[in-house]
Structure formats: structure tokens, C-alpha cells
Amino acid sequence: MKKESVMYLQRDKTDFDKYDAIVIGCGFSGAVVSRELADKGKKVLIVEKKNEISGMMADYTDENGICIHKYGPHVFMLNSEEVLDYLKRFCELVPVTNYVHAFIEGRYVSIPANFYSFDALYGEEKSKRLQEKMIALYGEGKEVHILTMRNSEDAEIRELADDLYEKIFVGYNAKMWGLKPEELDPSIPGRLPIRVSYNNKNCKKKYELIPSKGYIELFNSIIDSSNIDILLDTKAADIINLAGGKIKINGKDYPGIVVYTAPLDELFSYEFGELPYRALHFEIDVFDGKREAPSAVTTFPMNFEKVRTTDMVELLDQKVKGYVANVSEYPGAYDKDSEKFNVPAYPVLNDSSAAIIAKYKEKADAIDHFYYVGRLAEFKYFDMEASIGSALRCSEKILEGEA
Ligand SMILES: Cc1cc2nc3c(=O)[nH]c(=O)nc-3n(C[C@H](O)[C@H](O)[C@H](O)COP(=O)(O)OP(=O)(O)OC[C@H]3O[C@@H](n4cnc5c(N)ncnc54)[C@H](O)[C@@H]3O)c2cc1C
């Protein structure tokens, strides 16, 4: 539902001059900055390329009354009290507890690896032996990394490390990042955690929460200000021109603030090359029946093309009995012209992309009243907590700098 106080505009009827700030993109980065500026009396225009708000968090309710996250499951995992308090201004948050299993050789194996995973993979007797050895070596309740286990003097523990690495990590990451197993960063297995306990909770942060009325409602609430107007279906490049380091909007010099939350390479016409992203194609399958997987989220490290399937009914603890609503994610290389993989999901961080983004950032930094923030513009992996935190910091910087 669109809120009364927010005006949805048409491009040919938009008077860009009347806005103190133009914010590109309406994910968390754009929505939070817009609201912060609006609360300080600035008149803000949000320009969003899609026909909807909420960025990657967009959801909808289907004909069965089931809430579905269009671009993959989104759950707040928070430590920051600041972000928690900020969200509470705009929505009611309800706790959820989610578990994850990997589907390996026909079995559902608890993730992150823990003693339940040992039971599922190796059977009771061997699992017990491995558990005792792990407790003796590393201490009950601890979390140990694969690399540490690989250095163990016990051959069975070294074998366990290699097996878990192969089964849980290699296939998943090769698929996710489009790499051959031997091309995976060798330092990463070191970071793969193995729990010396039956602790199978996925979330390691203080709070695991979802907005009780969904994300679109949350976003409607954030942007619900008479100082905010929105222009949908409009790409930044259609209205912004930065030639000569000056901001022009719709062909005219623009003295106001521009906050950009979309990819910088696109804005600068790919002058220094395209930034590499992995993208996801989503398939949604809602049916009347029972879920086979033991938890809402199942990852597929081996054999399948998909990397993850999430049952939205279980994930959001929805009271729609008898339904399974699976959202499956298929990874591929981002290509702006592709039909399936045209939404950038994860930045591919390597030396070459670091050099490219540094050039775009240098160019953007030289433009007065131009700010960039968010997972796309900053070319960083941000979860929602980090996005909101970063948007709040950016808003402070703008309000201080433009006072
Ligand atoms: C599959 C998946 C699952 C995730 N799950 C979680 C989770 O469970 N928990 C969590 O905390 N985080 C999760 N995240 C991360 C979360 O999606 C990001 O933190 C969040 O999207 C960042 O918000 P943002 O505003 O920076 O970017 P976005 O949400 O991407 O918003 C950018 C906006 O800009 C618009 N835009 C892009 N280009 C243009 C253009 N040229 N002109 C105008 N508008 C443009 C886009 O349409 C979009 O609306 C997940 C991410 C993915 C990919």
C-alpha cells in the first residue's frame, strides 16, 4: 500500500529544481538517507529504476496469503542497538530462529557444521568418537577452524577437516562464485567454522528478527514524510549528467545534493570498465504439501544447479497451514543485458575490481554535493544492519557538510 503523504510522480511532470536532495535508489541505503534528510527539513526526491520500492528486500503477499521475499530470504541479524532502535521507529519486529541444512549425498546436514552434522554424515559410532576427540583437542562449546584441524596430529581429525571442506565448502563456493575448486581463495577454508557442540543455531548475532508486516510496509513507513516524493521506473543515467565534474539534472545545473546508491560504473558510462558481480536467478514454487527439508533453509553444495532453497512459510513462521513456498536461488555472472542475471547480488572482490572501483570512487569524490552509499555504490558486501548503519553515517556527513 502506498502512503498518502508520499507523492509518486511522473517524470515529465517532475520539477527537479524544487528538491534540496535527489536520492538514487530505494533500498535501505536510499530510504534511510531520504528519511534522515527529510526529518531535517530537506525536500527529497527518490529516483528508483524499478516500479517498486525496497530494493533487494521487496516482498509481496501471494493469492494464498503467503509473504514471499522476491529476491531471496531476508532476516535481520543484528548486534547494533542503534540500528534496532532505528527500525523500531518504523515497524514492529518479531523474533524468529532459523536453522540451515546442507543437502549432501541424500542427507540433510546441519550448518554451520556441528555435532548434528557429524551424526548425519558419519553415523552414531564414528560421530561419538570424533566428538570426543574434538572436545579433548579444542574444548567443548568452542568453534574451531578447518585450518587448525588440518594441522592436528590426529590423522582422523585431519581427515574430518578435509571431508567437511570438500562436502560443505568446495562445491557451494565454486558454484556461487563461478570458479573451479582450485581457483578458490586458499585462505577461506581456514575461516570455515566447525562447532565443538550440538549448537546448530545459524544466527550468531544478538537478535534475529523480521518486520511483522513485511518489508514493503516497513519501507512505506520509512519514506512516509511529506518532504519525500518518489519517481519510479527511472534510471539514474536518464536524469543525471556529471560531465566536467558538475551535477546536471534533466539537462540543467543542479545546486542541490545527490545521494547515489546504485552502481558507480553505470553512472560513469563504464569509463574504467565494468564492475564484476555475481547475480542470482530466483524460482518460486508454492504448493500444497509438506516440506521435506528439516528447516526453512537448505543449501546445495553438491550436484544441483541451485545454491539454496528457502521455504518462506517456515522462515517467517507464517500461519498458513499446509503450504510450502520455496524460493530457490541459481547463481550466474551478472550481466546487465541478461534476462536471468541482470540484478547484481554480490560484488566479486579481487585485485582487479578493487582497482576499478577505486577509480570510480576517486572521480565521484571530486564532485561537490555528490555522495555515494550502499552495497552497490560502495561495492561492498553489506547486510541490512551494515547498510542501515552506513546510511545513518552518510546522512550525518551530508547534514554536517551541507549545513
Ligand atoms: C539473496 C540475498 C539475500 C540476502 N539476505 C540477507 C539477510 O537475510 N539479512 C541481511 O541482513 N542482508 C541480506 N542481504 C543483503 C541485503 O540485501 C543488502 O544489505 C541490502 O540490499 C542493501 O541495501 P542497499 O540499499 O544498499 O541496496 P539495494 O537493496 O540493492 O538497493 C539499491 C536500489 O537502487 C536501485 N537502483 C539500482 N540501479 C539503479 C539505477 N541505475 N537508477 C536508479 N535506481 C537504481 C535498485 O533497484 C534498488 O532498489 C541479502 C542479499 C542477497 C543478494
The ligand as an SDF file (V2000), in Angstrom:
LIG
                    3D

 53 58  0  0  0  0  0  0  0  0999 V2000
   19.9810  -13.1890   -1.9640 C   0  0  0  0  0  0  0  0  0  0  0  0
   20.2980  -12.2120   -0.8770 C   0  0  0  0  0  0  0  0  0  0  0  0
   19.8730  -12.4700    0.4130 C   0  0  0  0  0  0  0  0  0  0  0  0
   20.1690  -11.5740    1.4230 C   0  0  0  0  0  0  0  0  0  0  0  0
   19.7470  -11.8710    2.6740 N   0  0  0  0  0  0  0  0  0  0  0  0
   20.0260  -11.0220    3.6940 C   0  0  0  0  0  0  0  0  0  0  0  0
   19.6090  -11.3160    5.0250 C   0  0  0  0  0  0  0  0  0  0  0  0
   18.9590  -12.3350    5.3000 O   0  0  0  0  0  0  0  0  0  0  0  0
   19.9460  -10.4420    6.0030 N   0  0  0  0  0  0  0  0  0  0  0  0
   20.6530   -9.2860    5.7530 C   0  0  0  0  0  0  0  0  0  0  0  0
   20.9090   -8.5120    6.6960 O   0  0  0  0  0  0  0  0  0  0  0  0
   21.0520   -8.9740    4.4980 N   0  0  0  0  0  0  0  0  0  0  0  0
   20.7610   -9.8040    3.4660 C   0  0  0  0  0  0  0  0  0  0  0  0
   21.1570   -9.4900    2.1880 N   0  0  0  0  0  0  0  0  0  0  0  0
   21.8450   -8.2020    1.9380 C   0  0  0  0  0  0  0  0  0  0  0  0
   20.8150   -7.0410    1.6750 C   0  0  0  0  0  0  0  0  0  0  0  0
   20.0770   -7.3460    0.5040 O   0  0  0  0  0  0  0  0  0  0  0  0
   21.5750   -5.7110    1.4950 C   0  0  0  0  0  0  0  0  0  0  0  0
   22.1580   -5.3810    2.7330 O   0  0  0  0  0  0  0  0  0  0  0  0
   20.6790   -4.5570    1.0790 C   0  0  0  0  0  0  0  0  0  0  0  0
   20.0690   -4.8370   -0.1480 O   0  0  0  0  0  0  0  0  0  0  0  0
   21.4930   -3.2910    0.9130 C   0  0  0  0  0  0  0  0  0  0  0  0
   20.6330   -2.2000    0.6370 O   0  0  0  0  0  0  0  0  0  0  0  0
   21.0720   -1.1100   -0.4230 P   0  0  0  0  0  0  0  0  0  0  0  0
   20.0520   -0.0240   -0.3510 O   0  0  0  0  0  0  0  0  0  0  0  0
   22.4800   -0.7180   -0.2440 O   0  0  0  0  0  0  0  0  0  0  0  0
   20.9840   -1.8620   -1.8340 O   0  0  0  0  0  0  0  0  0  0  0  0
   19.7110   -2.3870   -2.6410 P   0  0  0  0  0  0  0  0  0  0  0  0
   18.7480   -3.0410   -1.7440 O   0  0  0  0  0  0  0  0  0  0  0  0
   20.2220   -3.1740   -3.7860 O   0  0  0  0  0  0  0  0  0  0  0  0
   19.0470   -1.0480   -3.1930 O   0  0  0  0  0  0  0  0  0  0  0  0
   19.5490   -0.3500   -4.3180 C   0  0  0  0  0  0  0  0  0  0  0  0
   18.3680    0.2440   -5.0570 C   0  0  0  0  0  0  0  0  0  0  0  0
   18.8630    1.0240   -6.1520 O   0  0  0  0  0  0  0  0  0  0  0  0
   18.0770    0.7310   -7.3010 C   0  0  0  0  0  0  0  0  0  0  0  0
   18.9030    1.0010   -8.4720 N   0  0  0  0  0  0  0  0  0  0  0  0
   19.9150    0.2400   -8.9580 C   0  0  0  0  0  0  0  0  0  0  0  0
   20.4430    0.8110  -10.0570 N   0  0  0  0  0  0  0  0  0  0  0  0
   19.7360    1.9680  -10.2590 C   0  0  0  0  0  0  0  0  0  0  0  0
   19.8270    2.9940  -11.2240 C   0  0  0  0  0  0  0  0  0  0  0  0
   20.7380    2.9780  -12.1910 N   0  0  0  0  0  0  0  0  0  0  0  0
   18.9560    4.0350  -11.1520 N   0  0  0  0  0  0  0  0  0  0  0  0
   18.0000    4.0900  -10.1450 C   0  0  0  0  0  0  0  0  0  0  0  0
   17.8950    3.1250   -9.2040 N   0  0  0  0  0  0  0  0  0  0  0  0
   18.7610    2.0900   -9.2510 C   0  0  0  0  0  0  0  0  0  0  0  0
   17.7310   -0.7260   -7.1670 C   0  0  0  0  0  0  0  0  0  0  0  0
   16.6040   -1.0690   -7.9570 O   0  0  0  0  0  0  0  0  0  0  0  0
   17.4510   -0.8220   -5.6660 C   0  0  0  0  0  0  0  0  0  0  0  0
   16.1080   -0.5230   -5.3760 O   0  0  0  0  0  0  0  0  0  0  0  0
   20.9090  -10.3840    1.1520 C   0  0  0  0  0  0  0  0  0  0  0  0
   21.3390  -10.1370   -0.1490 C   0  0  0  0  0  0  0  0  0  0  0  0
   21.0570  -11.0370   -1.1620 C   0  0  0  0  0  0  0  0  0  0  0  0
   21.5640  -10.7680   -2.5400 C   0  0  0  0  0  0  0  0  0  0  0  0
  1  2  1  0
  2  3  1  0
  2 52  2  0
  3  4  2  0
  4  5  1  0
  4 50  1  0
  5  6  2  0
  6  7  1  0
  6 13  1  0
  7  8  2  0
  7  9  1  0
  9 10  1  0
 10 11  2  0
 10 12  1  0
 12 13  2  0
 13 14  1  0
 14 15  1  0
 14 50  1  0
 15 16  1  0
 16 17  1  0
 16 18  1  0
 18 19  1  0
 18 20  1  0
 20 21  1  0
 20 22  1  0
 22 23  1  0
 23 24  1  0
 24 25  2  0
 24 26  1  0
 24 27  1  0
 27 28  1  0
 28 29  2  0
 28 30  1  0
 28 31  1  0
 31 32  1  0
 32 33  1  0
 33 34  1  0
 33 48  1  0
 34 35  1  0
 35 36  1  0
 35 46  1  0
 36 37  1  0
 36 45  1  0
 37 38  2  0
 38 39  1  0
 39 40  1  0
 39 45  2  0
 40 41  1  0
 40 42  2  0
 42 43  1  0
 43 44  2  0
 44 45  1  0
 46 47  1  0
 46 48  1  0
 48 49  1  0
 50 51  2  0
 51 52  1  0
 52 53  1  0
M  END
$$$$
